[in-house]
Amino acid sequence: MDSSYGLGWKDELMGPRPIWMMDPSVELVAEIAHRHLELSADEIARTKTVFKFQGALNKLYAVECPRGSFFMRISLPVDPQFKTLSEVATIALLQSRTSVPVPRIIASNSTNDNKLKFEWILMERVQGIPLGDIWISLTWEAKISCVKEVASIMAQLFELRYDSIGNLFNAKDLPMASEYTSQKPDAVVLGRIVSMVFFWNTHLKSDVPRGPFASSKDWLDARFQLMEEDCLHVLESQDADEDDIKEKKVAQQLLRRLRKQLLSFFPSLTDEREEFALHHNDISQHNLIVDSKGKLQALVDWECVSVMPLWKGCQIPSFIDTPERTVRPNSEIYATNTEDSDDNLYKEHFDEFECTSLREHFLEEMARLKPQWIEEYRKSSPKRDFDLALENCDGLFGTGMVRTWLDRLEAGEEYRRLQDF
């Protein structure tokens, strides 16, 4: 069977997005769950399997049975086999080497060579709710406690060091790791990268290096190649419309200018050996599962979680990464009784005010737990700016910011952070 069976791509205003060309059968989802949970006929009769929700790459089904609550996650084959294999190996490593709370995997299938015709993972359902569901109602003390729990997780990930950039896999799943398999059948090793930018739309078919990457420069260079190919694809197409051509010409120019700055930010020759650690790039309110009082139960969504340079991993977690607001907003000036929009704006600004303070609590806790993390965080801001600039060279909203930032760099003016623009 074609490894991309069931996957399509649809062009939209914000770019292509993956779509399901056919839906998984709920009956087959239930059948697979029953078999791997080893349910008796009586238990099956009391089991209910229902579609829960759909994300960008997956469909989630809830399985409620006498033995407990489970999730069956069905995946589009955006990076066939590798995405599922890496997620399973990463979670297993976390369970064996850290105290990071993660879902327990019951069974998985990393190919579409099954009755369902899709890759899947069956996991225990973590009891709790997404942090975002109760964030606004939590006490200040509970929010500080949650921030400290996340700091503990990030400190543990910071300690999982490797010698290059890529994704984790069980050695037995990688033919090139056969030397590990014979000695350590359960060894987790570093392999090629599993990342959205490397498989989005046509990128999976692109002839670019996929790692493991020995340096930040090598990883960034591969990303440059993918974005430059995207530009050429549109500019050389006979069917591209005028707006797309204009957009890609702007992107192409920015990419050329940014490439010239690469060695300034990431010199090839340096006496300092580059270090790499496991990095969860979406520690959001949606992926933090908590109890009713805000106590952390699990961090979920470990697909596409890679080993990254320390400068990439040492950043503020996204659930408190908001615009800075140091002055507490006054609710009286927002006319909350007359306009819903004003009320929402007040809530948004108040959250920014709280998150500004929570970031200080987070950094204080990281300094206590891992002083090297703080050191890396403080000195690596320019590298994170470069990474963000690359992400925004090809888009509707970020090109002006990148252009202004590059103008200042090329003029030799005093350095300012990319977000300042």
C-alpha positions in Angstrom: 0.0 0.0 0.0 1.2 3.6 -0.8 2.8 4.9 2.4 0.9 8.2 1.9 -2.5 6.6 1.7 -5.3 8.8 3.0 -3.2 12.0 2.9 -4.0 15.0 0.8 -2.9 18.7 0.8 -5.2 21.7 0.4 -3.9 25.2 -0.5 -5.3 27.9 1.6 -4.6 31.6 2.4 -2.1 30.7 5.1 -0.5 28.0 3.0 -1.1 24.3 2.4 -2.6 22.1 5.1 -3.0 18.3 5.4 -6.5 16.8 4.9 -8.0 13.4 5.3 -8.9 11.8 2.0 -10.9 9.2 3.9 -12.0 8.8 7.5 -10.9 6.0 9.7 -13.6 3.5 10.6 -14.8 3.9 14.2 -15.7 0.2 14.2 -12.1 -0.8 13.3 -10.7 1.7 15.9 -12.9 0.0 18.5 -11.9 -3.5 17.3 -8.2 -2.7 17.6 -8.6 -1.1 21.0 -10.6 -4.2 22.3 -7.9 -6.6 21.1 -4.9 -4.7 22.6 -6.7 -4.0 25.9 -7.6 -7.8 25.9 -11.2 -7.2 26.8 -13.6 -10.0 27.4 -16.9 -10.3 25.5 -18.7 -8.9 28.5 -16.3 -6.0 28.8 -16.6 -5.2 25.1 -20.4 -5.0 25.5 -19.8 -2.3 28.1 -17.2 -0.4 26.1 -17.9 2.8 24.2 -15.6 4.2 21.5 -16.3 7.7 20.1 -14.6 10.3 18.0 -13.3 13.0 20.3 -11.6 15.7 18.2 -9.3 16.4 15.3 -6.0 18.2 15.3 -3.7 19.2 12.4 -2.2 15.7 11.9 -4.4 13.4 14.0 -7.9 12.2 14.9 -8.5 11.3 18.5 -11.0 8.6 19.7 -12.0 8.1 23.3 -12.3 4.5 24.5 -14.3 4.1 27.8 -14.3 0.5 29.2 -14.5 -1.3 32.5 -10.7 -1.3 32.7 -10.4 2.5 32.4 -10.3 5.4 30.0 -8.0 5.4 26.9 -7.3 7.4 23.8 -6.7 5.9 20.3 -4.9 8.5 18.1 -4.9 7.9 14.4 -2.3 9.8 12.4 -2.0 11.1 8.8 1.1 9.7 7.2 2.9 13.0 6.9 6.2 11.4 7.7 5.4 7.6 7.3 6.6 5.4 10.2 9.2 7.8 11.5 6.8 10.2 13.3 5.1 7.4 15.2 8.3 5.5 15.9 10.0 8.5 17.3 7.1 9.5 19.5 6.9 6.0 21.0 10.6 5.9 21.6 10.7 9.4 23.1 7.9 8.6 25.6 9.6 5.4 26.6 12.9 7.2 27.2 11.1 9.8 29.4 9.5 7.1 31.5 12.7 5.3 32.1 15.1 8.2 32.7 13.0 11.1 34.1 10.0 11.9 36.3 8.3 13.9 33.5 4.6 12.9 33.6 3.6 11.5 30.2 0.8 9.2 28.9 1.4 5.5 29.1 1.4 3.8 25.7 -0.5 0.5 25.5 0.2 -0.4 21.9 1.1 1.2 18.6 1.4 0.5 14.9 3.8 2.7 12.8 2.7 1.5 9.4 -0.5 1.5 7.4 -0.2 -2.2 6.8 -3.2 -2.9 9.0 -7.0 -3.1 8.7 -7.4 0.5 9.7 -4.9 1.6 7.0 -3.4 4.3 9.2 -0.7 4.6 11.8 -2.1 4.6 15.4 -1.2 4.8 19.1 -3.3 3.5 21.9 -2.6 5.2 25.2 -3.9 5.6 28.6 -6.1 8.7 29.1 -4.6 11.0 31.6 -7.2 12.1 34.1 -7.5 15.8 34.1 -8.3 18.7 31.8 -6.2 21.1 29.6 -4.7 24.0 31.6 -6.4 26.4 29.3 -9.9 25.3 30.4 -9.3 26.6 34.0 -6.4 29.0 33.7 -8.4 32.2 34.1 -10.0 30.8 37.3 -6.9 29.5 39.0 -5.5 31.3 42.1 -2.2 33.2 41.7 -0.5 30.6 44.0 -1.7 27.8 41.7 -0.3 29.5 38.6 3.1 30.0 40.3 3.1 26.3 41.3 2.2 25.2 37.8 5.1 27.4 36.4 7.5 25.7 38.8 6.3 22.2 37.8 7.0 23.1 34.2 10.4 24.4 35.1 11.2 21.0 36.7 10.2 19.3 33.4 12.3 21.6 31.3 15.3 21.1 33.7 15.0 17.4 33.2 14.8 17.7 29.4 17.9 19.9 29.5 19.8 17.1 31.1 19.0 14.6 28.2 22.1 15.4 26.1 23.1 14.1 22.7 25.9 14.8 20.2 23.7 16.1 17.3 20.3 17.3 16.2 17.6 14.8 15.3 14.9 12.6 16.7 15.0 9.6 19.1 14.2 6.1 18.0 14.5 2.5 19.3 17.6 1.1 17.8 15.8 -1.9 16.5 13.6 0.3 14.3 16.6 1.9 12.5 18.6 -0.3 10.1 21.6 2.0 10.4 21.7 1.4 14.2 22.1 -2.3 13.9 25.3 -2.2 15.9 23.3 -1.0 18.9 20.5 -3.6 18.3 22.8 -6.6 18.8 24.2 -5.2 22.0 21.3 -3.3 23.5 17.9 -4.3 22.0 16.1 -1.6 23.9 18.6 1.2 23.3 17.2 4.6 22.2 19.4 6.2 19.7 19.4 9.5 17.7 18.2 9.3 14.1 17.0 11.6 11.3 14.8 14.5 12.2 11.0 14.4 12.3 9.9 18.0 12.1 7.0 19.8 10.4 9.2 22.0 8.3 10.9 18.8 6.9 7.7 17.0 5.9 5.1 19.8 5.3 3.5 19.6 1.9 6.1 18.5 -0.7 9.1 18.8 1.7 9.1 15.1 2.4 10.1 14.5 -1.2 12.8 17.1 -1.2 16.4 16.0 -1.6 17.8 17.7 1.5 19.8 16.4 4.4 17.6 15.2 7.2 20.2 14.6 9.9 21.3 13.8 12.4 22.9 17.3 12.1 26.3 17.8 13.7 25.7 21.6 14.1 23.1 24.3 14.2 24.5 25.6 11.0 23.9 22.3 9.2 20.3 22.1 10.5 19.6 25.8 9.5 21.2 25.3 6.1 18.8 22.4 5.4 15.8 24.6 6.3 17.2 27.3 4.0 17.3 24.8 1.2 13.6 23.8 1.7 12.4 27.4 1.8 14.5 28.3 -1.3 13.0 25.3 -3.1 9.5 26.6 -2.2 10.3 30.0 -3.8 11.7 28.5 -7.0 8.7 26.1 -7.3 6.3 29.0 -7.4 8.5 31.4 -9.5 9.1 28.7 -12.1 5.5 27.6 -12.3 3.3 28.5 -15.2 0.1 28.4 -13.0 1.2 30.7 -10.1 -0.9 33.8 -9.6 0.5 37.3 -9.3 0.1 37.5 -5.5 2.0 34.2 -5.0 4.8 35.3 -7.3 5.1 38.7 -5.5 5.2 36.9 -2.1 7.9 34.4 -3.1 10.1 37.2 -4.6 10.0 39.0 -1.3 10.8 35.7 0.5 13.6 34.9 -1.9 15.2 38.2 -1.3 14.9 38.0 2.5 16.4 34.4 2.5 19.4 35.6 0.5 20.0 38.5 2.9 19.6 36.2 5.9 21.9 33.6 4.6 24.7 36.1 4.4 24.3 36.6 8.2 24.4 32.8 9.0 28.1 32.6 9.8 27.9 35.7 11.9 25.4 34.0 14.2 26.6 30.5 13.9 30.4 30.4 13.1 31.7 27.1 11.6 34.9 27.2 13.6 34.7 27.8 17.3 36.5 26.5 20.4 33.2 25.9 22.1 31.7 22.5 21.5 28.0 22.8 20.7 25.6 20.9 22.9 22.1 19.4 22.2 19.2 18.3 24.4 15.6 17.1 24.1 13.2 20.0 23.5 9.4 20.0 23.7 8.5 22.9 21.4 4.8 23.3 22.4 4.4 23.5 26.2 1.1 25.2 25.8 -2.1 25.5 27.9 -3.6 22.8 25.6 -0.8 20.3 26.2 -0.5 20.7 29.9 -3.1 18.4 31.6 -4.0 19.4 35.2 -6.4 18.6 37.9 -9.2 20.9 39.0 -6.8 22.8 41.2 -4.2 23.3 38.5 -1.7 20.6 39.7 0.1 19.1 36.7 -0.9 15.6 35.7 0.9 15.2 32.4 2.6 17.0 29.5 1.2 15.5 26.2 1.9 15.8 22.5 5.3 14.3 22.1 5.2 13.9 18.3 7.8 15.9 16.4 9.8 16.5 19.6 13.4 16.6 18.6 16.9 16.9 20.1 17.8 20.6 19.5 20.7 22.9 20.2 20.7 24.3 23.8 20.0 27.8 22.5 16.7 26.5 20.9 15.6 24.6 24.0 16.4 27.4 26.5 13.3 29.6 25.9 10.2 30.6 27.8 7.4 27.9 27.6 4.7 29.0 25.3 1.9 29.0 27.9 3.4 32.1 29.6 5.2 33.6 26.5 3.0 36.7 25.9 3.7 40.3 25.1 5.3 42.1 28.1 3.0 44.2 30.3 4.4 45.5 33.5 1.6 47.8 34.6 -1.6 46.2 36.0 -4.5 47.1 33.7 -7.3 49.1 35.3 -10.6 47.4 34.7 -12.5 50.6 35.0 -11.1 52.1 31.8 -12.2 49.1 29.7 -16.0 49.7 30.0 -16.6 46.1 30.7 -20.3 46.6 31.2 -21.0 47.9 27.7 -18.8 46.2 25.3 -17.9 42.5 25.2 -14.8 43.3 23.1 -13.6 45.7 25.8 -14.1 43.0 28.4 -12.1 40.5 26.3 -9.4 43.1 25.8 -9.1 43.6 29.5 -8.8 39.9 30.1 -6.1 39.6 27.4 -4.1 42.5 28.9 -4.5 41.2 32.5 -3.2 37.8 31.3 -0.2 39.5 29.7 0.4 41.3 33.0 0.2 38.1 35.0 2.4 36.1 32.5 5.0 38.9 32.6 5.3 38.3 36.4 5.1 34.5 36.0 8.0 34.6 33.6 10.1 36.0 36.4 9.0 33.2 38.7 9.9 30.7 36.0 13.4 32.2 35.4 14.0 32.2 39.2 13.1 28.6 39.4 15.2 27.6 36.4 18.2 29.5 37.9 17.7 27.5 41.1 17.3 24.2 39.3 19.7 24.6 36.4 22.0 27.7 36.4 23.5 26.6 33.1 20.0 26.8 31.5 19.8 30.5 32.6 23.3 31.2 31.3 22.4 29.7 27.9 19.0 31.5 27.8 20.6 34.9 28.4 23.4 34.6 25.9 21.4 32.9 23.1 18.8 35.6 22.4 20.4 36.5 19.0 20.5 32.9 17.9 16.8 32.5 18.7 16.2 35.8 16.8 17.9 34.3 13.7 15.8 31.2 14.0 12.6 33.2 14.2 13.6 35.4 11.3 14.1 32.3 9.2 10.6 31.1 10.1 9.1 34.4 9.1 10.9 35.0 5.8 8.1 33.3 3.9 4.7 34.4 5.3 2.0 37.0 5.2 2.7 38.8 8.4 6.4 38.5 9.4 8.3 39.8 6.4 8.2 43.4 7.4 9.7 42.6 10.8 12.5 40.5 9.3 13.3 43.2 6.7 13.6 45.9 9.3 15.8 43.7 11.5 18.1 42.9 8.6 18.3 46.5 7.6 19.7 47.3 11.1 22.1 44.4 11.0 23.5 45.3 7.6 23.8 49.0 8.6 25.9 48.0 11.6 23.5 49.6 14.0 23.2 48.7 17.7 21.6 45.2 18.0 17.9 45.0 18.8 15.8 41.9 19.3 13.7 40.8 16.4 10.5 41.0 18.4 11.1 44.7 18.9 10.0 45.3 15.4 
